[in-house]
């Protein structure tokens, strides 16, 4: 895994310090299985990270509501708070019509 789990735990700790609930899924299941399970639980944003992402100091953020993917710098994890706010507003607007 080349330090991926350690980096994911570091990201989790950073998010928790910022008041954002986060959990690192280290189970030995396929990524698709994990993605589906967390989507079924209603998690609004998924962060994907791999060895190449670590080398490039980036991660991929995937929104649950529209499946939009965005590559962000690991130095800019604070933007996740804004993303969560946007998801909430857009889902409310969509439900109102």
N, C-alpha and C positions, 0 to 999 in steps of 0.2 A: 504493500500500500504506500510505501515511500513517504511516511510522515503525514498522510492524508488525515488519519484519525486524530492525530495530535493537533493539526491545524484546524480541523473541524471543531474540536473541543475548545480551542482558543477563540474561535469565532463565536461559539456558543457562550463562553464566558463574557466576551465583549458585549454581546447583545443583552445578556442578563443584567450586566452592570448598567446598561442604558434603559432598563425597565421593559425590555422586550422578551416575552417568554420564548424560549428556544429549547430544542432537544436534538441531540446528535443520535442518529439511528445507526448503530454499529452492528446490527444483526447480520447474519450471513444469509441474506436473501438477495434476489436479483433487484437491481435498481427499479425496474418497472413495477415489481410487486410492492416495494416500499412506497414508490410514488403513488400508486393506487390506494394503498392503505391510508396514507396521510391525507389524500384528497377526500376519501370517504369520511375521515374524522373531521373534515372541515378546516384544515390548516390553510390559511389564506395565501401564504408565501412559502416557497421551498427554495432553499439555497443548495446548489450543487457545486461540489469542488472535487477536483482530481489532481493528479501529479502535475499535469501541464498547467493547470490553473495556478497552482502554487508557484511554479517557476515564473509565471507571468504576473504574479501578485494580483490575481483576479478571482472572481467566482461568478457563477451564473445564478440569477434570481428568476424564479418562475412564479407568475401570478396564477392562482387557482381559478379566478373568475373569468379570465380571458385567455389563459395559457401563454401570455406574452412573456418572452424571455429577454433578459437584459444582462449584459456583462458589466460588472462593476469592479472597481479596484477594492482590494481588501483594506485599503486605507480610508475608504469612503463608506464604511458600513453604516454610518449614521443616516444615510439616505433611506435605509429600510423603514425608519419611523415615518418618513414622508410617504413612502410607497404604501405602507399600511393605511395611512390616513386617506390616500387617494383611492385605494381599493374600497374602503368603507363608504366614501362619498359616492363613488361610481355605482356601487351596488345599491345604495339607497335611491339614487336617481333612476336607475334601471327598474327598481321595484315600483316606484311611483308612476313611471311611464312617461 
